[in-house]
Amino acid sequence: MFIRLSSAVAVATAMLSAPGWAAPLSLDQALQLATERSQTARVARAGAAGAAEAARAAGQLPDPVLSVGIDNLPVTGPDRFRTTAESMTMKRLGISQEWVSSERRSLRQAAAQAQVRREAVMEGVALADTRLQAALAYLDAYYAGESLKLTTLSEHHVHEEAEAAKARLSSSTGNSQEVLQLTAARGVAQDESAEVTQVQASALVALQRWVGVMPDALAAPALPAPLSEQSYVASHPAVLAAQRDIELVRAEATSTASNRQSNWTWQASYGQRTGFSDLVSVGVNIPLQISPGERQDRETAAKFVLVEKAEAALEEATRMARAEFHGLASDAQRLGQRIERYQATVVVPTQQRTQAALAGYRSNQVSLVTLFEARHAEVDTRRKLLNLQRDLAKVQAQLAFKPVSGGAP
């Protein structure tokens, strides 16, 4: 496991050190890069590490208290400020220790460990969100590039057709209207390419924000299979966070309830006198809970109310996660059906129209404008198909990457 992790880190470091990424960047590589450089995940890891350090100290006794002083020092008369003139003057050295029972310390440590587990979940949530946002940015950039290929192809076709129209006009077999139409169409095609280029550039910048490199090409995304409803809900970030919140507030409530029993403080001191016997004092301080029903019990009740609040939040988060899953699954199903229907009823007929127009042009039965319109219509339908495929891929990415990988730690 350690070797695989080290190799992954080495690969990611090599990727990040390069000014660009020449080979096609895959979705898995993009997610790996995003995970390695995520500062949000780093913040979460620091929180988890801090909570772990605090948990180690939670089960310890409080530090003992050292006291040093002088008792009964004269401040008036001829012996004022003299430590050896008065028999009652005593130099004192003492130590005191608040005693917390092992049971109460265990309860405090349990609450601290619950905080550690919550922070660990938040680290997983941060990583899951990073992967999801990187995946969505990757999909936007990939499909923008595929759309640019289509507009570039359309621009190439209209350029050929415009040049052919000019040749036909010079040979008196064409007409000026055809040349003007195709010249204007060339400008439209160039503007469409410029628009898609702008969209792709923005999408690549958004992707670079997550992966840290500017790839020259993107590989076709291979998305993992979506989770089942039960797995999706169980690994949903809001559900996991709510579960850890319940665990934390319960542990804190139980720890607070132990305040019904006071902590005693033991103390001992040694007093040194000049010309007289030294003295030793021992004692214990016991807090008097004169009104526990108005203080300690109120504090405990307030904590247990937070448990009820956290349980309600968990129920709401579970309902939300279920509704979100059904919404995404429904969107994925409907988009898949639309893509199949669109391919069969729109894309295939437009391709057939283009083939018929091309055959008709070669046999001098249709004009160049008709051929251009057929080709342009086919490009438009294929671009819309790409948009549908992109929308489906983004829905599938949410189903796959929004849950925390591996569930709760």
C-alpha positions in Angstrom: 0.0 0.0 0.0 2.8 2.4 0.9 4.7 1.6 -2.3 1.7 2.3 -4.4 1.1 5.6 -2.6 4.7 6.6 -3.0 4.6 5.8 -6.7 1.4 7.8 -7.0 2.9 10.8 -5.3 6.0 10.6 -7.5 3.9 10.5 -10.6 1.9 13.5 -9.4 5.1 15.4 -8.6 6.5 14.7 -12.0 3.3 15.9 -13.6 3.2 19.1 -11.5 6.9 19.9 -12.3 6.2 20.0 -16.0 5.0 23.4 -17.5 2.5 21.6 -19.6 1.1 18.1 -20.2 1.9 16.9 -23.7 0.4 13.4 -23.6 -3.4 13.2 -23.4 -4.3 13.7 -19.7 -6.8 11.1 -18.5 -9.5 11.6 -16.0 -7.8 9.4 -13.4 -4.6 11.4 -13.7 -6.5 14.6 -13.4 -8.2 13.4 -10.2 -4.9 12.2 -8.8 -3.3 15.6 -9.5 -6.2 17.5 -8.0 -6.1 15.3 -4.8 -2.4 15.8 -4.4 -2.4 19.6 -4.7 -5.8 20.3 -2.9 -5.3 22.9 -0.2 -8.8 22.3 1.0 -7.9 18.7 1.8 -4.7 20.0 3.4 -6.7 22.2 5.7 -8.9 19.2 6.6 -5.8 17.1 7.3 -4.4 19.7 9.6 -7.7 19.9 11.5 -7.6 16.1 11.9 -4.0 16.2 13.1 -4.8 18.9 15.6 -7.8 17.0 17.0 -5.6 13.9 17.3 -3.0 15.8 19.4 -5.7 17.3 21.6 -7.2 13.9 22.1 -3.9 12.6 23.6 -4.0 15.4 26.2 -7.7 15.0 27.1 -7.2 12.0 29.3 -4.4 13.5 31.4 -4.6 14.9 34.9 -4.4 18.7 35.2 -0.9 20.0 35.9 0.0 20.3 39.6 0.3 23.8 41.0 3.4 24.9 42.9 3.0 27.7 45.5 5.8 29.7 47.1 5.2 32.4 49.7 5.8 34.0 53.0 3.1 34.0 55.7 2.7 36.5 58.5 5.5 38.9 57.5 5.5 42.0 59.8 4.9 45.2 57.8 4.8 47.8 60.7 7.0 48.5 63.7 10.7 48.0 64.2 10.6 44.4 62.8 8.8 45.3 59.6 9.9 43.2 56.5 12.2 41.1 58.7 11.6 37.3 58.1 13.5 36.2 61.2 12.1 38.5 63.9 8.6 37.2 64.3 7.9 33.6 65.4 4.8 33.5 63.3 6.6 34.4 60.1 7.0 31.3 57.9 8.5 30.7 54.5 6.1 28.3 52.7 6.6 25.9 49.8 3.5 24.0 48.7 2.0 21.9 45.9 -1.6 21.1 45.0 -3.2 18.7 42.6 -6.7 18.7 41.2 -7.8 15.1 41.1 -10.0 14.0 38.2 -11.3 10.5 38.4 -10.2 8.0 35.7 -13.8 7.6 34.6 -14.2 11.3 34.0 -10.9 11.4 32.2 -12.0 8.5 30.0 -15.2 10.4 29.1 -13.2 13.5 28.2 -10.9 11.4 26.0 -13.9 9.7 24.4 -15.3 13.1 23.4 -11.9 14.2 22.0 -11.7 10.9 20.0 -15.1 11.6 18.6 -13.8 15.0 17.5 -10.9 13.2 15.8 -13.2 11.0 13.9 -15.3 13.9 12.8 -12.3 15.7 11.5 -11.2 12.6 9.7 -14.6 12.5 8.0 -14.3 16.2 7.0 -10.9 15.3 5.4 -12.7 12.7 3.3 -15.5 15.2 2.5 -12.9 17.7 1.3 -11.2 15.1 -0.9 -14.5 14.0 -2.4 -15.5 17.5 -3.2 -12.0 18.2 -4.8 -12.4 15.1 -7.0 -15.9 16.0 -8.0 -15.0 19.6 -9.0 -12.0 18.4 -10.9 -14.0 15.8 -12.7 -16.7 18.3 -13.7 -14.0 20.7 -14.9 -12.4 17.9 -16.9 -15.7 17.0 -18.6 -16.4 20.6 -19.5 -12.9 20.9 -21.0 -13.1 17.6 -22.9 -16.5 18.2 -24.5 -15.5 21.8 -25.4 -12.6 20.3 -27.2 -14.8 17.8 -29.0 -17.2 20.6 -30.0 -14.2 22.6 -31.3 -13.3 19.7 -33.6 -16.8 19.8 -35.1 -16.8 23.6 -35.7 -13.3 23.4 -37.1 -14.5 20.7 -39.5 -17.5 22.9 -40.5 -15.2 25.8 -41.1 -13.0 23.6 -43.3 -16.0 22.4 -45.3 -17.4 25.9 -45.9 -13.9 27.1 -46.9 -13.8 24.4 -49.6 -17.3 25.2 -50.7 -16.7 28.9 -50.9 -13.5 28.3 -53.0 -15.4 25.9 -55.2 -18.2 28.6 -55.7 -15.6 31.2 -56.7 -14.2 28.7 -59.2 -17.6 28.0 -60.6 -18.3 31.7 -60.9 -15.1 32.3 -62.8 -16.0 29.5 -65.2 -19.6 30.9 -65.6 -21.2 27.8 -64.2 -22.0 29.4 -60.8 -23.5 32.7 -59.7 -22.6 35.5 -57.4 -25.4 34.9 -55.0 -24.0 31.5 -54.2 -20.5 33.0 -53.6 -22.0 35.6 -51.3 -24.0 33.1 -49.3 -21.0 30.8 -48.8 -18.7 33.8 -48.0 -21.1 34.8 -45.3 -21.4 31.2 -44.1 -17.6 31.1 -43.8 -17.7 34.1 -41.5 -20.4 32.4 -39.4 -18.4 29.2 -39.2 -15.3 31.2 -38.1 -17.3 33.0 -35.4 -18.7 29.7 -34.2 -15.1 28.3 -33.9 -14.0 31.4 -32.1 -16.9 31.1 -29.7 -16.2 27.4 -28.9 -12.4 28.2 -28.7 -13.2 30.8 -26.0 -15.4 28.3 -24.1 -12.6 25.7 -24.3 -10.0 28.1 -23.1 -12.2 29.0 -20.1 -12.8 25.3 -19.4 -9.1 24.5 -19.5 -8.3 27.4 -17.1 -10.9 26.0 -14.7 -9.3 22.6 -15.0 -5.8 23.9 -14.5 -7.1 25.5 -11.2 -7.6 21.9 -9.9 -4.8 19.9 -11.6 -2.1 22.6 -11.8 -1.1 21.9 -15.4 -2.3 23.0 -18.8 -2.8 19.8 -20.8 -2.5 19.8 -24.6 -5.1 17.1 -25.0 -7.6 15.2 -22.9 -8.4 11.5 -23.2 -12.0 10.4 -23.4 -13.3 10.2 -19.8 -13.9 6.7 -18.3 -16.3 7.2 -15.5 -16.8 4.5 -12.8 -20.0 2.7 -12.3 -22.5 4.7 -10.1 -23.2 3.5 -6.6 -26.4 2.0 -5.5 -28.9 4.1 -3.5 -27.9 2.6 -0.2 -24.1 3.1 -0.8 -24.7 6.6 -2.1 -26.7 7.7 0.9 -24.4 5.9 3.4 -21.3 7.7 1.9 -22.9 11.1 1.3 -20.8 13.9 2.8 -23.8 15.5 4.6 -24.9 12.1 6.1 -21.4 11.2 7.3 -20.8 14.6 8.8 -24.2 14.4 10.6 -23.4 10.9 11.9 -20.1 12.2 13.4 -21.9 15.2 14.8 -24.2 12.9 16.7 -21.3 10.9 18.0 -19.5 14.0 19.1 -22.4 15.7 20.9 -23.3 12.5 22.7 -19.8 12.1 24.0 -19.7 15.7 25.0 -23.1 15.4 26.8 -21.9 12.3 28.7 -18.7 14.1 29.7 -20.7 17.1 30.8 -23.0 14.9 32.9 -20.0 13.8 34.9 -19.7 17.3 36.2 -22.4 16.4 38.7 -19.5 15.0 40.8 -17.0 17.7 41.8 -13.2 17.4 41.4 -11.3 17.5 44.7 -8.0 19.3 45.0 -5.3 17.9 47.3 -2.7 20.2 48.7 0.4 20.0 50.9 2.9 22.7 52.0 6.0 22.9 54.1 6.6 26.0 56.3 10.0 27.1 57.6 10.4 29.3 60.7 13.5 30.8 62.3 14.2 29.6 65.8 11.0 27.5 65.9 9.8 24.2 64.6 9.0 23.9 60.9 5.4 23.2 60.0 3.7 20.9 57.5 0.1 21.6 56.3 -2.1 19.2 54.3 -5.7 19.8 53.1 -8.3 19.2 50.5 -10.6 21.6 48.6 -14.0 20.3 47.9 -16.3 22.4 45.6 -19.8 22.8 47.1 -22.5 22.3 44.5 -25.1 24.3 46.3 -27.6 24.3 43.4 -26.8 21.5 40.9 -30.3 21.6 39.5 -29.7 25.2 38.4 -26.2 24.8 37.0 -24.7 21.4 36.4 -28.0 19.8 35.4 -28.8 22.7 33.1 -25.5 22.4 31.4 -26.1 18.6 30.9 -29.6 19.2 29.6 -28.3 21.8 27.1 -25.8 19.2 25.8 -28.5 16.5 25.4 -30.7 18.9 23.5 -27.9 19.2 21.0 -28.0 15.5 20.6 -31.6 15.7 19.6 -30.7 18.5 17.2 -28.0 16.4 15.6 -30.3 13.5 15.2 -32.8 15.6 13.4 -30.1 17.0 11.2 -29.0 13.4 10.3 -32.6 12.5 9.4 -32.9 15.6 7.2 -29.5 14.9 5.6 -30.5 11.3 4.9 -33.7 12.5 3.2 -31.8 15.0 1.2 -29.3 12.4 0.0 -32.0 10.0 -1.0 -33.8 12.7 -3.0 -30.6 13.8 -4.5 -29.8 10.3 -5.6 -33.2 9.8 -7.2 -33.0 13.1 -8.9 -29.5 12.3 -10.4 -30.5 8.8 -11.3 -33.6 10.0 -13.0 -31.6 12.7 -14.9 -29.1 10.0 -16.0 -31.9 7.7 -17.2 -33.7 10.4 -19.1 -30.5 11.8 -20.6 -29.6 8.3 -21.8 -33.0 7.9 -23.4 -32.7 11.3 -25.0 -29.3 10.5 -26.4 -30.5 7.2 -27.9 -33.6 8.8 -29.4 -31.7 11.8 -30.7 -29.1 9.6 -32.4 -31.8 7.5 -34.1 -34.2 10.3 -35.1 -31.9 13.3 -35.7 -28.2 12.5 -36.0 -28.6 9.5 -38.4 -31.1 11.4 -40.7 -28.9 14.4 -40.9 -25.9 12.2 -41.8 -28.0 10.6 -44.5 -29.0 14.1 -45.7 -25.4 15.1 -46.0 -24.5 12.0 -48.0 -27.5 12.6 -50.3 -26.5 16.2 -50.8 -22.9 15.3 -51.5 -24.0 12.7 -54.1 -26.4 15.2 -55.6 -23.7 17.9 -55.8 -21.3 15.5 -57.5 -24.0 14.7 -60.1 -24.7 18.5 -60.5 -28.3 18.0 -59.1 -27.9 20.3 -56.0 -26.0 23.5 -55.3 -23.1 24.1 -53.1 -25.3 26.1 -50.7 -27.5 23.0 -50.3 -24.5 20.9 -49.5 -23.3 23.5 -47.0 -26.7 23.6 -45.3 -26.7 19.8 -45.0 -23.2 19.7 -43.6 -23.9 22.6 -41.2 -27.1 20.9 -40.0 -25.1 17.7 -39.3 -22.5 19.6 -37.3 -25.2 21.4 -35.3 -26.9 18.1 -34.5 -23.6 16.4 -33.5 -22.8 19.4 -31.3 -26.1 19.1 -29.5 -25.5 15.4 -29.1 -22.1 16.3 -27.5 -24.0 18.6 -25.1 -26.3 15.8 -24.1 -23.4 13.4 -23.6 -21.6 16.1 -21.5 -24.7 16.6 -19.4 -25.0 12.8 -18.9 -21.4 12.5 -18.0 -21.6 15.3 -15.4 -24.6 13.6 -13.8 -22.8 10.3 -13.7 -19.7 12.1 -12.2 -21.9 13.4 -9.4 -23.3 10.0 -8.7 -19.7 8.5 -8.7 -17.6 11.2 -7.0 -19.8 13.1 -4.6 -19.9 10.3 -2.0 -16.9 10.0 0.2 -14.6 7.3 -1.2 -14.6 4.3 1.2 -17.3 5.8 3.4 -16.6 6.9 7.0 -13.1 6.2 8.4 
